Amino acid sequence: MSAETPPKEQIELYDELVSMFPEIKRKGKKVPYTSLNGHMFSYLGLDGTLALRLDKQNREKFLIDFNTELDVQHGSVMKEYARVPSDLQKDLPRLKRFFELSLAYVKTLKPK
């Protein structure tokens, strides 16, 4: 594992997940992410943890259902981003639903 990029296995899983959505392109070389209309809605941290941007209702339910927390990057809490547990991160058919919720949420935001 390089300190400058997420682990290869997590990048491959992330790329496979993103490929399920042909309208979305994966961006970022060091920190892979997705965005729409100028709003980032998912990213893969350097430790390989996936974070999804969810609306308040879905985020709160996700945090409880998966016993997880908001993501923290460089000492800052990413208020709308829930950390995806590693077992869910590897279960792409199940994870796809939450990626869809994240994409649906960002579609409601005013384009930048």
C-alpha beads as a LAMMPS data file, in Angstrom:
LAMMPS data file: protein, C-alpha beads

112 atoms
111 bonds

1 atom types
1 bond types

-500.0 500.0 xlo xhi
-500.0 500.0 ylo yhi
-500.0 500.0 zlo zhi

Masses

1 110.0

Atoms # bond

1 1 1 0.000 0.000 0.000
2 1 1 1.366 3.362 -1.021
3 1 1 0.836 6.376 1.213
4 1 1 0.073 8.384 -1.928
5 1 1 -2.766 6.315 -3.398
6 1 1 -5.425 3.955 -2.042
7 1 1 -4.707 0.202 -2.135
8 1 1 -4.953 -1.313 -5.615
9 1 1 -7.724 -3.751 -4.585
10 1 1 -9.950 -0.893 -3.391
11 1 1 -9.273 1.126 -6.545
12 1 1 -10.301 -1.870 -8.659
13 1 1 -13.525 -2.339 -6.661
14 1 1 -14.286 1.388 -6.906
15 1 1 -13.686 1.399 -10.656
16 1 1 -15.973 -1.615 -11.041
17 1 1 -18.690 0.138 -9.042
18 1 1 -18.395 3.361 -11.049
19 1 1 -18.468 1.391 -14.317
20 1 1 -22.031 0.313 -13.441
21 1 1 -23.026 3.929 -14.137
22 1 1 -21.973 4.781 -17.704
23 1 1 -23.036 8.422 -17.300
24 1 1 -20.449 8.888 -14.528
25 1 1 -16.694 9.056 -15.040
26 1 1 -14.194 8.309 -12.303
27 1 1 -11.838 11.222 -11.727
28 1 1 -8.716 11.765 -9.671
29 1 1 -5.345 10.064 -9.918
30 1 1 -4.257 10.027 -6.271
31 1 1 -7.700 10.193 -4.693
32 1 1 -10.332 8.620 -6.968
33 1 1 -13.706 10.371 -6.861
34 1 1 -16.928 10.959 -8.750
35 1 1 -18.752 14.211 -9.281
36 1 1 -21.733 15.586 -11.140
37 1 1 -22.436 19.223 -11.981
38 1 1 -19.432 20.279 -9.902
39 1 1 -20.458 18.338 -6.795
40 1 1 -18.354 15.440 -5.577
41 1 1 -20.493 12.543 -4.327
42 1 1 -18.084 9.688 -3.675
43 1 1 -14.401 9.265 -3.074
44 1 1 -11.861 6.671 -2.081
45 1 1 -9.594 7.767 0.765
46 1 1 -5.886 7.002 0.847
47 1 1 -6.592 4.251 3.373
48 1 1 -8.942 2.605 0.846
49 1 1 -12.149 3.595 2.617
50 1 1 -15.024 4.581 0.366
51 1 1 -17.179 7.542 1.386
52 1 1 -20.595 8.323 -0.097
53 1 1 -22.398 11.654 0.009
54 1 1 -25.970 11.048 1.115
55 1 1 -28.932 13.257 1.941
56 1 1 -29.710 13.672 5.639
57 1 1 -32.386 10.979 5.871
58 1 1 -30.452 8.303 3.974
59 1 1 -27.186 9.258 5.682
60 1 1 -28.629 8.901 9.188
61 1 1 -30.188 5.534 8.317
62 1 1 -26.961 4.333 6.687
63 1 1 -24.873 5.328 9.712
64 1 1 -27.177 3.407 12.055
65 1 1 -27.802 0.379 9.826
66 1 1 -24.103 -0.171 9.134
67 1 1 -22.765 1.022 12.505
68 1 1 -20.435 3.449 10.759
69 1 1 -19.645 7.146 10.985
70 1 1 -19.065 10.279 8.981
71 1 1 -15.781 10.295 7.131
72 1 1 -12.868 12.396 8.363
73 1 1 -10.235 13.760 5.986
74 1 1 -7.192 15.734 7.124
75 1 1 -8.766 16.260 10.549
76 1 1 -12.051 17.606 9.147
77 1 1 -15.386 15.827 9.407
78 1 1 -16.956 15.462 5.973
79 1 1 -20.495 16.295 7.145
80 1 1 -22.437 14.659 4.303
81 1 1 -20.130 11.695 3.664
82 1 1 -20.712 8.320 5.304
83 1 1 -17.858 5.831 5.531
84 1 1 -18.723 2.581 3.774
85 1 1 -17.798 -0.472 5.873
86 1 1 -15.251 -2.763 4.212
87 1 1 -17.656 -5.720 3.943
88 1 1 -20.196 -3.564 2.083
89 1 1 -17.450 -2.043 -0.043
90 1 1 -16.699 -5.550 -1.360
91 1 1 -20.391 -6.385 -1.990
92 1 1 -20.881 -4.452 -5.230
93 1 1 -24.459 -5.571 -5.990
94 1 1 -25.551 -4.369 -2.556
95 1 1 -23.327 -1.258 -2.627
96 1 1 -24.773 -0.215 -5.993
97 1 1 -28.052 0.802 -4.317
98 1 1 -26.262 3.241 -2.015
99 1 1 -24.185 4.661 -4.855
100 1 1 -27.486 5.257 -6.679
101 1 1 -28.827 7.115 -3.621
102 1 1 -25.684 9.243 -3.556
103 1 1 -25.994 10.044 -7.254
104 1 1 -29.706 10.840 -6.863
105 1 1 -28.906 13.242 -4.032
106 1 1 -26.241 15.140 -5.953
107 1 1 -28.667 15.487 -8.880
108 1 1 -30.901 17.568 -6.580
109 1 1 -28.133 20.105 -5.917
110 1 1 -27.823 23.292 -7.934
111 1 1 -25.027 22.934 -10.528
112 1 1 -21.828 24.828 -9.723

Bonds

1 1 1 2
2 1 2 3
3 1 3 4
4 1 4 5
5 1 5 6
6 1 6 7
7 1 7 8
8 1 8 9
9 1 9 10
10 1 10 11
11 1 11 12
12 1 12 13
13 1 13 14
14 1 14 15
15 1 15 16
16 1 16 17
17 1 17 18
18 1 18 19
19 1 19 20
20 1 20 21
21 1 21 22
22 1 22 23
23 1 23 24
24 1 24 25
25 1 25 26
26 1 26 27
27 1 27 28
28 1 28 29
29 1 29 30
30 1 30 31
31 1 31 32
32 1 32 33
33 1 33 34
34 1 34 35
35 1 35 36
36 1 36 37
37 1 37 38
38 1 38 39
39 1 39 40
40 1 40 41
41 1 41 42
42 1 42 43
43 1 43 44
44 1 44 45
45 1 45 46
46 1 46 47
47 1 47 48
48 1 48 49
49 1 49 50
50 1 50 51
51 1 51 52
52 1 52 53
53 1 53 54
54 1 54 55
55 1 55 56
56 1 56 57
57 1 57 58
58 1 58 59
59 1 59 60
60 1 60 61
61 1 61 62
62 1 62 63
63 1 63 64
64 1 64 65
65 1 65 66
66 1 66 67
67 1 67 68
68 1 68 69
69 1 69 70
70 1 70 71
71 1 71 72
72 1 72 73
73 1 73 74
74 1 74 75
75 1 75 76
76 1 76 77
77 1 77 78
78 1 78 79
79 1 79 80
80 1 80 81
81 1 81 82
82 1 82 83
83 1 83 84
84 1 84 85
85 1 85 86
86 1 86 87
87 1 87 88
88 1 88 89
89 1 89 90
90 1 90 91
91 1 91 92
92 1 92 93
93 1 93 94
94 1 94 95
95 1 95 96
96 1 96 97
97 1 97 98
98 1 98 99
99 1 99 100
100 1 100 101
101 1 101 102
102 1 102 103
103 1 103 104
104 1 104 105
105 1 105 106
106 1 106 107
107 1 107 108
108 1 108 109
109 1 109 110
110 1 110 111
111 1 111 112
